[in-house]
């Protein structure tokens, strides 16, 4: 592939070398958007189908306790591994990290098939959840670094939306399969054929990472190469974790938002969908929930990638999220006061009382996708460095999982539905309130190299001057 030593203005005003992108089929394959689409299908086949199973309430089982305990194992392991997963990703490389991360989903769904066949296999489901937590921590760290490093600043909202739409198709397709196979099911649990179909799809997802391009060969749409992080020692990687917090302490204000980002699933999936509806209606609700997420991520991208200044976009998305939280939770409160644990589970899609509740569930899907998309966008607004982004996504997924583990355990031990509902409402509002000063102080209209501490860190952990980094980049390009 030839290179042109042309210089153009970068997004932060500095001069950068513009690389000539390949043409033809090779150009399509190495286009960053193509790689994001492939990444989306990996998560379609793994986390997407995991969401489809969880979205049924109780993993599709009549007794929701085993599923809740398994989710405690998933998110506890995820919380531990996720904290260091960014460093693991920087050491192993994104392709290998993604490959390792795909294996746990097939095992997890297989454990529910085992539970259907052998009702005493609850311990296996919990153990499979712990293994999945390790795998998921690796997958999401690598996914986050690539998704935020491949697009230009102007494209980040669009790329996140494209990924989120494809990823959530996993939940849509999975829920459609469940609805079709359980439409006449009166047993209260999903059929074996549903789990078998999911196992086949997750197995396909294991193969996709093998065909992804090396990130080093990707050229962004502005002609700049993707910033590839260094591969230093574990000691330096741990130093990178420390430097990220020490040099950019505003990230701490996003931690409550990160912590809350999976908290609401417990009430929505187990304590609303799982508690109120029969199995075929739960399948339909799950289908509509994940479908609405596709539209929610696309809708919020119109704000995040609009022609407005970046700071204006940040504050606009914050305001929209706050409005959505209060609209949905005031609405949900009037339903929650009508039932207590364990819930009758008898509402059918043909009942009159179903209509209002299903529209609420659709709105929850919109809120979820907007929350997750905005969280990723805020991280991307802070940095363009793949190494720093991997560490930030590690923080995000670790804290997200810690919160989820806590609330799933609360559900497993039988905390009243109302308590979990109120905690969900409070946590969402608190996450946004803490994020507001970070948006005000840290989100700039352009990301500058002076803010990219990890890009300027050498293999020994020393921080280089901005000019030194620019000169080294020019020399590297000239000799390429």
C-alpha positions in Angstrom: 0.0 0.0 0.0 1.5 3.3 -1.0 1.7 6.4 1.2 1.5 10.0 0.3 3.5 12.4 2.4 0.8 15.0 2.3 0.0 17.0 5.4 -3.4 18.2 6.5 -4.9 19.8 9.6 -5.9 17.3 12.3 -8.9 17.6 14.6 -6.7 19.3 17.2 -5.2 21.7 14.7 -1.8 19.9 14.4 -0.4 18.8 11.1 -0.6 15.1 10.4 0.5 12.9 7.5 -2.4 11.7 5.3 -2.1 8.1 4.2 -3.6 6.9 0.9 -6.3 4.4 1.6 -6.5 1.1 -0.4 -9.1 0.8 -3.2 -11.5 -1.9 -4.4 -12.4 -4.9 -2.2 -9.3 -4.4 -0.1 -10.4 -0.8 0.6 -13.8 -2.0 1.7 -12.3 -4.7 3.9 -9.8 -2.4 5.6 -12.3 0.5 6.0 -12.8 1.2 9.7 -16.6 1.1 9.4 -16.4 -2.4 7.9 -14.4 -3.5 10.9 -16.9 -2.0 13.2 -19.7 -3.8 11.4 -17.8 -7.1 11.9 -17.3 -6.2 15.5 -21.0 -5.6 15.8 -21.8 -9.1 14.5 -19.4 -10.7 16.9 -21.4 -9.0 19.7 -24.6 -9.9 17.9 -23.7 -13.6 18.3 -22.4 -13.3 21.9 -23.6 -10.6 24.2 -26.6 -10.0 22.0 -27.9 -13.5 22.5 -26.9 -13.3 26.2 -29.2 -10.3 26.4 -32.0 -12.2 24.6 -31.8 -15.0 27.2 -31.6 -12.6 30.2 -34.3 -10.4 28.7 -36.8 -13.2 29.0 -36.6 -12.9 32.8 -34.9 -15.7 34.8 -33.0 -16.8 31.7 -36.3 -18.2 30.4 -36.8 -20.4 33.5 -39.8 -20.5 35.8 -37.7 -20.1 38.9 -35.7 -16.8 38.5 -33.4 -17.4 41.5 -30.8 -19.6 39.6 -30.6 -17.0 36.8 -30.1 -14.2 39.4 -27.3 -16.1 41.1 -25.7 -16.9 37.8 -25.8 -13.2 36.9 -24.1 -12.4 40.2 -21.3 -14.8 39.1 -21.1 -13.2 35.7 -20.8 -9.7 36.9 -18.6 -10.4 39.9 -16.0 -12.1 37.6 -16.5 -9.3 35.0 -15.9 -6.6 37.6 -12.5 -8.1 38.6 -11.3 -9.0 35.1 -12.8 -5.8 33.6 -10.6 -3.6 35.7 -7.4 -5.1 34.2 -8.9 -6.1 30.8 -7.7 -2.9 29.2 -4.1 -3.8 30.1 -4.6 -7.4 28.9 -6.0 -6.0 25.6 -2.9 -3.8 25.2 -0.6 -6.8 25.8 -2.3 -9.5 23.7 -3.7 -7.3 21.0 -7.4 -6.7 20.1 -7.9 -9.6 17.8 -6.7 -12.3 20.2 -8.5 -10.6 23.2 -11.8 -10.6 21.2 -11.2 -14.2 20.2 -10.7 -15.3 23.8 -13.7 -13.3 24.9 -16.2 -15.1 22.6 -16.0 -18.6 24.1 -17.9 -18.0 27.3 -21.3 -17.2 25.7 -21.7 -20.6 24.1 -21.0 -22.3 27.4 -23.4 -20.0 29.3 -26.4 -20.7 27.1 -25.5 -24.4 27.0 -25.8 -24.4 30.8 -29.5 -23.4 30.6 -30.1 -26.3 28.2 -28.5 -28.5 30.8 -30.8 -27.1 33.4 -33.8 -27.8 31.2 -32.7 -31.4 30.9 -31.4 -31.8 34.4 -33.2 -29.6 36.9 -30.5 -30.1 39.5 -27.8 -28.4 37.3 -28.1 -25.0 38.9 -24.5 -25.1 40.1 -23.3 -25.6 36.6 -25.3 -22.5 35.4 -23.6 -20.4 38.2 -20.1 -21.8 37.3 -20.8 -21.1 33.6 -21.7 -17.5 34.6 -18.4 -17.0 36.3 -16.5 -18.3 33.2 -18.6 -16.0 31.0 -17.7 -13.0 33.3 -14.0 -13.6 32.6 -14.6 -13.9 28.8 -16.9 -10.9 28.7 -14.4 -8.7 30.5 -11.8 -9.4 27.7 -14.3 -9.0 24.8 -15.7 -5.7 25.9 -12.3 -4.1 26.7 -11.1 -4.9 23.2 -14.4 -3.9 21.6 -14.5 -0.5 23.4 -10.9 0.4 22.4 -11.5 -0.4 18.7 -14.9 1.2 18.5 -13.6 4.5 19.9 -10.2 4.5 18.1 -11.4 3.7 14.5 -13.7 6.7 13.9 -12.7 10.4 13.6 -14.1 12.7 16.2 -17.0 13.7 13.9 -17.9 10.0 13.3 -17.8 8.6 16.8 -21.6 8.9 17.5 -22.4 7.3 14.2 -19.9 4.4 14.6 -21.2 3.8 18.1 -24.8 3.8 16.8 -24.0 1.4 14.0 -22.3 -1.0 16.4 -25.1 -0.7 18.9 -27.7 -1.3 16.2 -26.0 -4.5 15.0 -25.2 -5.7 18.5 -28.8 -5.3 19.6 -30.0 -7.3 16.5 -28.7 -10.2 18.5 -31.3 -9.6 21.2 -34.0 -8.9 18.5 -33.2 -12.2 16.6 -32.8 -14.2 19.7 -36.2 -12.9 21.1 -37.9 -13.6 17.8 -36.6 -17.2 17.8 -37.8 -17.5 21.4 -41.2 -16.1 20.5 -41.6 -18.5 17.5 -40.6 -21.6 19.4 -42.6 -20.7 22.5 -45.8 -19.2 21.1 -47.9 -22.1 22.1 -45.7 -23.0 25.1 -47.6 -23.3 28.4 -44.8 -24.8 30.5 -43.5 -21.5 31.9 -39.9 -22.1 30.6 -38.5 -21.9 27.1 -38.1 -25.0 25.1 -34.9 -27.0 24.5 -34.9 -26.0 20.8 -34.6 -22.3 21.7 -31.4 -22.9 23.7 -30.0 -25.2 20.9 -30.6 -22.4 18.3 -28.8 -19.9 20.5 -25.9 -22.3 21.1 -25.4 -22.7 17.3 -25.4 -18.9 16.8 -22.9 -18.2 19.6 -20.6 -20.9 18.1 -20.7 -19.0 14.8 -19.7 -15.9 16.7 -16.5 -17.6 17.9 -15.3 -17.8 14.3 -15.8 -14.2 13.2 -12.7 -12.6 15.0 -10.4 -14.8 12.9 -11.4 -12.8 9.8 -10.9 -9.3 11.3 -8.1 -7.1 10.0 -5.0 -6.2 12.0 -5.8 -2.7 13.6 -2.3 -1.6 12.6 -3.4 -1.7 8.9 -6.5 0.4 9.4 -6.5 4.0 8.1 -9.3 6.2 9.3 -11.5 8.2 6.9 -9.4 11.3 7.5 -6.3 9.5 6.2 -4.7 9.1 9.7 -3.6 5.8 10.9 -5.3 4.4 14.0 -3.2 5.2 17.1 -1.9 1.8 18.2 -0.9 1.5 21.9 2.5 0.4 23.0 2.9 -3.2 24.3 5.0 -2.6 27.4 5.6 -4.7 30.5 2.8 -5.5 33.0 4.5 -3.1 35.4 4.1 -0.3 32.9 0.5 -1.3 32.1 -0.3 -1.0 35.8 1.4 2.4 35.8 -0.9 3.3 32.9 -3.9 2.6 35.0 -2.5 4.9 37.7 -1.5 7.6 35.2 -4.9 7.6 33.6 -6.5 8.5 36.9 -3.7 10.8 38.1 -3.5 12.8 34.9 -7.2 12.8 34.2 -9.0 12.7 37.6 -12.3 14.0 36.0 -12.8 10.4 34.8 -13.7 9.6 38.4 -16.9 11.7 38.0 -18.1 9.2 35.3 -17.7 6.3 37.7 -21.3 6.6 39.1 -22.6 6.6 35.6 -20.6 3.6 34.8 -21.7 1.8 38.0 -25.4 2.4 37.1 -25.2 1.3 33.4 -26.4 -2.2 34.1 -28.2 -1.7 37.4 -31.6 -1.2 35.8 -31.6 -4.6 33.9 -32.5 -6.5 37.1 -35.8 -4.7 37.7 -36.7 -4.5 34.0 -35.9 -8.1 33.1 -36.7 -10.1 36.3 -39.0 -7.8 38.4 -41.1 -6.4 35.6 -41.0 -8.6 32.5 -40.3 -11.8 34.4 -42.8 -11.1 37.2 -45.8 -9.9 35.2 -46.0 -11.8 31.9 -46.3 -15.4 30.6 -43.5 -16.9 28.6 -44.7 -16.0 25.1 -45.4 -12.4 26.1 -42.0 -12.2 27.8 -40.5 -13.2 24.5 -42.5 -10.6 22.6 -41.5 -7.9 25.1 -37.9 -8.9 24.8 -38.1 -8.6 21.0 -39.6 -5.1 21.2 -37.1 -4.0 23.9 -34.1 -4.9 21.8 -35.7 -3.5 18.6 -36.3 -0.2 20.4 -32.6 -0.1 21.3 -31.6 0.0 17.7 -33.8 3.1 17.1 -32.6 4.6 20.4 -28.9 4.4 19.5 -29.6 5.9 16.1 -31.7 8.7 17.5 -29.1 9.8 20.1 -26.4 9.7 17.3 -28.2 12.5 15.5 -27.5 14.7 18.6 -24.0 13.3 19.3 -22.8 13.8 15.7 -24.7 16.9 14.8 -23.1 20.1 13.5 -23.3 21.7 17.0 -20.2 22.2 19.0 -19.1 19.1 20.9 -19.8 20.7 24.3 -23.3 21.6 23.2 -23.9 18.1 22.0 -22.7 16.7 25.4 -25.1 18.9 27.4 -28.0 18.2 25.0 -27.6 14.4 25.4 -27.4 14.8 29.2 -30.6 16.7 29.2 -32.4 14.2 27.1 -31.3 11.3 29.3 -32.6 13.1 32.4 -36.0 13.7 30.8 -36.2 10.1 29.7 -35.4 8.8 33.2 -38.2 10.8 34.9 -40.8 10.1 32.2 -40.2 6.3 32.3 -39.9 5.9 36.1 -42.9 8.1 37.0 -44.8 6.0 34.5 -43.4 2.7 35.9 -44.1 3.7 39.5 -47.9 3.5 39.0 -47.5 -0.1 37.8 -45.0 -1.1 40.5 -47.4 -0.1 43.3 -49.9 -2.7 41.9 -47.9 -5.9 42.6 -45.4 -7.4 45.0 -42.9 -10.3 44.8 -43.1 -12.9 43.2 -45.7 -11.5 40.8 -48.4 -13.4 39.1 -46.7 -13.8 35.7 -50.1 -14.2 34.0 -50.4 -11.1 31.7 -50.8 -12.2 28.0 -50.2 -10.1 24.9 -54.0 -10.2 24.1 -55.0 -8.7 27.5 -56.1 -5.1 27.6 -53.8 -4.3 30.5 -50.8 -5.3 28.3 -50.8 -2.2 26.1 -49.6 0.4 28.5 -47.0 -1.9 30.0 -45.5 -2.9 26.7 -45.1 0.7 25.6 -43.3 1.4 28.9 -40.9 -1.5 28.2 -40.2 -0.1 24.8 -39.3 3.2 26.3 -36.9 1.4 28.8 -35.2 0.0 25.7 -34.8 3.4 24.2 -33.4 4.8 27.5 -30.9 1.9 27.8 -29.4 2.4 24.3 -29.2 6.2 24.8 -27.5 5.7 28.1 -24.9 3.3 26.8 -24.2 5.2 23.6 -23.7 8.5 25.5 -21.4 6.8 28.0 -19.1 5.5 25.2 -19.3 8.9 23.4 -18.2 10.7 26.5 -15.2 8.5 26.8 -14.4 9.1 23.2 -14.8 12.9 23.8 -12.0 12.7 26.4 -9.4 10.8 24.3 -8.6 9.4 20.9 -5.8 7.1 22.2 -6.6 3.4 21.9 -4.5 2.5 24.9 -6.2 5.0 27.2 -9.6 4.1 25.8 -9.0 0.5 26.5 -8.2 1.3 30.1 -11.3 3.6 30.4 -13.5 1.0 28.9 -12.0 -1.4 31.4 -13.1 0.9 34.2 -16.5 1.3 32.6 -17.2 -2.5 32.3 -15.7 -3.3 35.7 -17.8 -0.7 37.6 -20.8 -1.6 35.4 -20.4 -5.2 36.4 -19.8 -4.5 40.1 -23.1 -2.6 40.2 -24.9 -5.4 38.3 -23.6 -8.1 40.6 -24.9 -6.2 43.7 -28.4 -5.7 42.4 -28.7 -9.2 41.0 -27.8 -10.5 44.4 -30.4 -8.3 46.0 -32.9 -9.8 43.7 -31.8 -13.3 44.4 -32.3 -12.9 48.1 -35.8 -11.5 47.6 -35.5 -7.8 48.2 -39.0 -6.2 47.6 -39.6 -5.2 44.0 -40.3 -1.6 45.1 -36.9 -1.3 46.8 -35.1 -2.4 43.7 -37.2 -0.1 41.5 -36.5 3.0 43.7 -32.8 2.2 43.8 -32.8 2.0 40.0 -34.4 5.4 39.7 -32.0 7.0 42.3 -28.9 5.5 40.7 -29.7 6.7 37.2 -30.3 10.3 38.4 -27.2 10.3 40.6 -25.1 9.0 37.7 -26.1 12.0 35.6 -25.6 14.5 38.4 -22.1 13.3 39.0 -21.3 13.4 35.3 -22.4 17.0 34.8 -19.3 18.7 36.2 -17.0 16.3 34.2 -18.9 17.4 31.1 -18.5 21.0 32.0 -14.8 20.9 32.9 -13.4 18.1 30.7 -15.3 17.8 27.4 -13.6 20.2 24.9 -14.6 21.0 21.4 -11.4 19.1 20.2 -9.1 16.5 21.7 -5.5 17.7 21.8 -2.3 15.7 22.0 -1.3 17.3 25.3 -4.3 15.5 26.9 -3.1 12.1 25.5 -0.8 11.1 28.3 -0.6 7.4 27.4 0.2 8.2 23.7 3.2 10.1 25.1 4.3 7.3 27.5 7.3 5.2 26.4 7.9 1.5 27.2 9.5 2.5 30.5 6.6 4.6 31.7 8.2 8.0 31.0 6.0 10.8 29.6 7.5 12.4 26.4 7.1 16.0 25.3 4.3 16.8 22.8 6.9 17.9 20.2 8.9 14.8 20.6 5.9 12.6 19.9 5.0 14.6 16.8 8.6 14.4 15.5 8.8 10.6 16.1 5.5 10.2 14.2 6.7 12.1 11.2 10.0 10.1 11.2 8.1 6.8 11.4 5.8 7.8 8.5 8.7 9.0 6.4 10.5 5.7 6.7 7.4 3.5 6.3 
